[in-house]
Amino acid sequence: MHDRPLPTALRTLPKAIEASVYNHVRLALRRLGSPLRVAVPGHRGLEIIFESRVWMCVDANAEDQPVMTWLDFGNRGRDNLQAPVSCILELLQGVLSGAEACRAPVILNFVVPQFKYYDFEMLMAAAVAGAQRSPVPVAIHLDHAADLTGVVQGIRHGCNGVMFDGSHLPFEENVKLTRAVVEVAHGCGIPVEGEIGER
């Protein structure tokens, strides 16, 4: 993997990796060898390829288009194995590069239940910057928002499409909240998809 040229980063940020995560990856690489490829739980198609100097998240459904990469680990002279490890996080434009190469519109989908795995505001800033620079149409979609606050947050950060999921609520409450979401989103010129559920 390290011989493969990386695409231009949309955004480069200083980051710190928790010591336990970094230590587990290093131990796995020593025991199992490098590179080590692992599927990301709950993210169909996303995989992380671990090497000693670079960790890269790729979309296996799109010929391993890079999504983000961690590099420049600050582990030299590391005498405290419990201390976070500094690194550089690059948000890559693999998806946009693929769409532009095909001259095809693309939807960048941000799934709300997965926000616990990444920094939503940081990724949205990169997505908006990439969409503004792209010669192809780019939709930035907020998927499975479960409350009005999350919808407003997504719209404020640049989402131009919303899927509201009130299927966990009683039907009448779902309809009422979906109407409130539609009113807010349509006031900003943003379309809404609602989920009824199976009740």
C-alpha positions as CSV (number, residue, x, y, z in Angstrom):
1,M,0.0,0.0,0.0
2,H,2.8,2.5,0.8
3,D,3.9,2.4,-2.8
4,R,0.5,3.6,-4.0
5,P,0.4,7.4,-4.5
6,L,-2.1,9.1,-2.2
7,P,-4.7,11.4,-3.6
8,T,-4.6,15.1,-2.7
9,A,-6.0,15.7,0.7
10,L,-9.1,17.9,1.1
11,R,-8.0,18.8,4.5
12,T,-5.0,18.0,6.8
13,L,-5.5,18.1,10.6
14,P,-3.3,17.3,13.6
15,K,-4.8,14.4,15.5
16,A,-4.1,12.2,18.5
17,I,-4.8,8.4,18.6
18,E,-5.6,6.8,22.0
19,A,-2.7,4.9,23.3
20,S,-4.7,1.7,23.7
21,V,-5.8,1.7,20.0
22,Y,-2.3,2.5,18.8
23,N,-0.7,-0.2,21.0
24,H,-3.2,-2.8,19.8
25,V,-2.5,-2.1,16.2
26,R,1.2,-2.2,16.6
27,L,0.9,-5.5,18.5
28,A,-1.3,-7.0,15.8
29,L,1.1,-5.9,13.0
30,R,4.0,-7.6,14.9
31,R,2.0,-10.8,15.3
32,L,0.1,-11.0,12.0
33,G,2.4,-9.1,9.7
34,S,2.0,-6.0,7.5
35,P,-0.2,-4.9,5.8
36,L,-3.2,-5.9,7.9
37,R,-6.6,-5.3,6.5
38,V,-9.7,-5.0,8.7
39,A,-13.4,-4.3,7.9
40,V,-14.9,-1.4,9.8
41,P,-17.9,-2.7,11.8
42,G,-21.2,-1.3,10.7
43,H,-19.8,0.4,7.6
44,R,-20.4,-1.8,4.6
45,G,-17.4,-1.6,2.2
46,L,-15.2,0.4,4.4
47,E,-11.9,-1.2,5.4
48,I,-8.8,0.0,7.2
49,I,-5.4,-1.1,5.9
50,F,-2.8,-0.9,8.7
51,E,0.9,-0.6,8.1
52,S,3.6,0.6,10.5
53,R,3.8,4.1,9.0
54,V,0.4,4.6,7.5
55,W,-3.2,3.6,8.3
56,M,-5.6,4.1,5.4
57,C,-9.4,3.8,5.4
58,V,-10.6,2.7,1.9
59,D,-13.9,2.0,0.2
60,A,-13.6,-1.6,-0.9
61,N,-16.7,-1.2,-3.0
62,A,-15.0,1.5,-5.1
63,E,-11.7,-0.2,-5.9
64,D,-10.1,0.8,-2.7
65,Q,-10.7,4.5,-3.1
66,P,-9.0,6.2,-0.1
67,V,-11.3,8.0,2.3
68,M,-8.9,9.1,5.0
69,T,-5.4,8.3,6.1
70,W,-3.4,8.6,9.4
71,L,0.3,9.2,9.0
72,D,3.4,10.8,10.6
73,F,2.9,9.0,13.9
74,G,4.8,10.8,16.7
75,N,6.1,7.6,18.3
76,R,9.8,8.2,18.4
77,G,11.3,8.2,21.8
78,R,7.9,7.2,23.2
79,D,8.5,6.3,26.8
80,N,4.9,6.5,28.1
81,L,2.9,3.7,26.5
82,Q,-0.3,5.2,28.0
83,A,0.1,8.6,26.3
84,P,-1.9,9.4,23.1
85,V,0.1,9.3,19.9
86,S,0.1,12.4,17.7
87,C,-0.3,12.0,14.0
88,I,-1.7,13.7,10.9
89,L,-5.2,12.9,9.6
90,E,-5.8,13.5,6.0
91,L,-9.4,13.6,4.6
92,L,-9.0,12.3,1.1
93,Q,-11.0,13.1,-2.0
94,G,-11.2,9.5,-3.4
95,V,-14.9,9.6,-3.8
96,L,-14.9,13.0,-5.5
97,S,-12.0,12.0,-7.7
98,G,-13.9,8.9,-8.9
99,A,-17.0,10.9,-9.6
100,E,-15.0,13.5,-11.5
101,A,-13.2,10.9,-13.5
102,C,-16.6,9.4,-14.6
103,R,-18.1,12.9,-15.0
104,A,-20.9,11.7,-12.8
105,P,-22.9,13.4,-10.0
106,V,-22.3,12.0,-6.5
107,I,-24.0,11.8,-3.1
108,L,-21.8,12.2,0.0
109,N,-23.8,10.4,2.6
110,F,-23.4,11.1,6.3
111,V,-25.2,8.5,8.5
112,V,-26.1,10.0,11.9
113,P,-25.9,6.7,13.9
114,Q,-22.2,6.5,12.7
115,F,-21.2,9.9,14.1
116,K,-19.8,8.2,17.1
117,Y,-17.0,6.9,14.9
118,Y,-15.8,10.3,13.5
119,D,-15.9,14.0,13.9
120,F,-19.0,15.2,12.0
121,E,-18.1,18.9,11.9
122,M,-14.6,18.1,10.6
123,L,-15.8,15.8,7.8
124,M,-18.5,18.2,6.8
125,A,-16.1,21.0,6.4
126,A,-14.0,18.8,4.1
127,A,-17.1,17.6,2.2
128,V,-18.3,21.2,1.6
129,A,-14.9,22.3,0.5
130,G,-14.6,19.4,-1.9
131,A,-18.2,19.9,-3.3
132,Q,-17.5,23.6,-3.9
133,R,-14.4,22.8,-5.9
134,S,-15.8,19.9,-7.8
135,P,-16.9,20.3,-11.5
136,V,-19.6,17.6,-11.0
137,P,-22.8,18.0,-9.0
138,V,-22.3,16.9,-5.4
139,A,-25.2,16.3,-2.9
140,I,-24.3,16.2,0.8
141,H,-26.9,14.1,2.4
142,L,-27.8,13.7,6.1
143,D,-29.0,10.1,6.6
144,H,-31.1,8.7,9.4
145,A,-31.4,11.9,11.5
146,A,-33.5,11.0,14.5
147,D,-34.4,14.4,15.9
148,L,-34.9,18.0,14.9
149,T,-31.7,19.2,16.6
150,G,-29.6,16.8,14.5
151,V,-31.4,18.0,11.3
152,V,-30.7,21.6,12.1
153,Q,-27.1,20.8,12.9
154,G,-26.7,19.0,9.6
155,I,-28.2,21.8,7.6
156,R,-26.1,24.4,9.3
157,H,-22.9,22.5,8.4
158,G,-23.8,22.2,4.7
159,C,-26.1,19.2,4.2
160,N,-28.4,19.8,1.2
161,G,-30.6,16.8,1.6
162,V,-32.1,15.1,4.7
163,M,-33.5,11.7,5.5
164,F,-35.4,11.8,8.8
165,D,-36.0,8.5,10.6
166,G,-38.8,8.6,13.1
167,S,-39.6,4.9,12.7
168,H,-38.6,4.3,16.4
169,L,-41.6,6.6,17.4
170,P,-45.3,5.8,17.5
171,F,-46.8,6.6,14.1
172,E,-48.6,9.8,15.1
173,E,-45.5,11.2,16.8
174,N,-43.4,10.2,13.8
175,V,-45.7,12.1,11.4
176,K,-45.8,15.2,13.6
177,L,-42.0,15.3,14.0
178,T,-41.4,14.6,10.3
179,R,-43.7,17.5,9.4
180,A,-41.7,19.8,11.7
181,V,-38.4,18.6,10.0
182,V,-40.0,19.2,6.6
183,E,-41.1,22.7,7.6
184,V,-37.5,23.6,8.8
185,A,-35.7,22.0,5.9
186,H,-38.1,23.3,3.1
187,G,-37.6,26.8,4.6
188,C,-33.9,26.4,3.6
189,G,-34.8,24.9,0.2
190,I,-33.7,21.4,1.3
191,P,-35.6,18.2,0.4
192,V,-36.6,15.7,3.0
193,E,-37.2,11.9,3.0
194,G,-39.1,10.4,5.9
195,E,-39.2,6.8,7.2
196,I,-42.5,5.4,8.3
197,G,-41.2,2.1,9.8
198,E,-42.8,-1.2,10.1
199,R,-45.2,-0.7,13.0
